[in-house]
Amino acid sequence: MRKDDTESSTGNNQEQQQPPSISSTNQLSTRVSDASTSSSSTNFPSSAMRTTTPSPLRLSQSRLQFFIRIISEATHVVINANSSDSVKSLHERIRVMTGIPVIEQRLIYLGKQLQYENKLSDYSIENDSILHLVGRMRSTRHPRTCQLINDMVSYICRICKSILPCGAHPYTSKHIKELMNEFFSLTPKDNNEDASGHLDVFLSNSAPAVLVALYVSSIKGNKECAEGAIRHFLNSCRISLPKNLHLQCVPIVMEFCNLLRKVGSDDPLYVVCRSCLGSLLENGRGTCGWRYHGEEEGKGAVVQEIFPFVSELGSKLFKDLMGSVVESMGPSEADVKDFSAFLIPLHSVISEQRGFRSPISMPLNKLAFHCPLYAKEIEQLHVIFIDLLNIMEKCLGKMQDSSNLKTNGESELNHTGWSQYLFILKELNNIAKLYKGAEEKFWTVLRLRKASLCALIVRYAKQTDDHQWLLQHKDVTDFESRRHLAMMMFPEVKEDYEELHEMLIDRSQLLAESFEYIMHAESDTLHGGLFMEFKNEEATGPGVLREWFFLVTQAIFDPQNALFVACPSDRRRFYPNSDIRDADPCLYNSCKQILQRDPEFIDSNALGLTFVREVEELGSIKVVELCPGGKGIVVNSKNREKYVNLLIQHRFVTSISDPVSRFARGFADILSNPGEQKLFFRSLELEDLDWMLYGSESAICVEDWKAHTEYSSLIETDPQISWFWKVCCCFAN
């Protein structure tokens, strides 16, 4: 640190007074035996520390005896000096005793740094006082941060040694949190490099280590104080810092995890730290460049740092899944989320590694493997996959055997352990993509347990979750589960809206006026509520809105309005349709005859065909050329295939491309994510869409209808309800 840097970081504190609870004079024992002796920390050159034994005689007023405390080791060295001695001479004595260069030393007393040119008497140093020796970085870009964290570390060390009041004292916890708040307030928010250097100070000064030391302290109140401080730090990482800096906090939180894991993997504070680390990694979507900048050796180190968490959580999930086979309990949501979060960087690094192609063949050919840094972890991850897949098969089998799964996904049992099954299966699907043959094993299990999987989808799949991995495999789902997944692509229906799009429609001009209202409305407005009223009619409400929608739909598909063309063989179907045989049987038969007719008959021009198509629009016939100059090109045996192809292309593509594109844009507009339009249709069988639009061909089962009816203001035994079902039964019969 340059002299001007030092002055800027300490000069503002010249008039500040140390809080009473920090006063070391009255709280430090005057016995020299209380001072400990040890080697310096790894932050300093390693050399033996000598303790100077004080004279038993009473010291004069100009003679001082005080302690030099090495922050990183929390040890003391006893020094005797005159009050008139210079600070520089004291630094020289420390250099002789410790081997630490003078230029790398900083002495702090009562929050002030001692300057070389001053004397000890200038700082009113008293007998048995404590001076703190900390490292000095001459080129640091964050001098104020260094001093702040050094002060905090020193403060916590003195609490651990009972030099200051224990953590149970109200001021202690408050002061530590205030120092942390100041630390986060100093973090550069708009420069990642500066922010990284600032946050590194917290780690390089062993702040996590001293906080964990306070946490494991046997002194009453210290554990609670440390836990509150660590939780405060974890919360501040996510609240006080912008999201682009969250990954910069990963090394610090990981250090907390590594230290607290030694306390116990079930320790509540360790679990909180682990979840926070997973959350930071998940928000960064697995970016592993927080420390290693994408280098291959660095990626290997990332895997080795992350994998213990994956292994630990994998074992926990396996144990909980085993328990869910015989009990109603199962894996916790927090454990599953953490498992998923830690897999993100692991999956990213493994899939991008050099040395072999993915998917990976197991057992691993280590002779051909050029990245031995994480070969062991790749093998162990495969073992975790196999173990979890096997136990999941048992869980799904038990689920299917222990309950009467109905076709709609409901069950007679309410097993709380099932709620996390889908999330675990999703992660197993992601892992399976890394290994050769693993995907086939995975989907084979799901095909065997299809009934259980479908029940899980209907009961537990939520709109906020990602289920694309299921939509792409229709062979493991049934109609109810596919319908459930498809319907979740639409926005959630609301009953109350702050603003309503109002429409006043004349029944005689239903389609025209409805078109005008919709055409001039913003799409966002139509996503809200609709208020519908017919002219000269008093009725309003949901019933009127439903009637309007029904009538408009009928008008849109009315052949007289020429907006859509119905399929001749099924008036419920409208063009386009990829299968010409189903879409237009008449055209299909005509084209078939043209292609199968004798060449001589076609060449005789007996059919009188040219490369044109006649289109009927609102009662009139319009001739459209299928290609430039089509009116003058006669169809013969050599060009008849081209004619048929152009005819079908125009009939089912060209002529309807504009209305179909508009319809597609409108349909995409009502999805939660317009980009999922193709996925919506690909996830459904053709029969699924038919059933979703107009139901199955079978008759309505009144008993099934009754079983799935909810009553709001009436009860099932009320006379009105009984009359309603009696009438419905009469209609059914």
GINOR-V588218 format. One line per field, one symbol per residue. ss: DSSP state (2 for helix, 1 for strand, 0 for the rest). A space follows every 50 residues. Layout:
ss->???
This chain:
ss->00222222222220000002220000000002220000000000000000 00000000000011111111000011111111000122222222222200 02221111100110000012222000000111111000000022222222 22222222220000000002222222222222222000000222222222 22220022222222200000022222222222222222200022222222 22222222222000000222222222222222200000000000022222 22222222222222222222222222000000222222222222222222 22000000010000000000022222222222222222222222222222 22000000000000022222222222222222001002222222222202 22222222220000000222200222002222222220010000000001 11111022222222222220002222001111110000000222222222 22222200222000011001111100000222202222222222220022 22200000010111111001111110000222010000022222222222 22022222222222222220100222222222000222222222000000 022222200000000000222222222222220
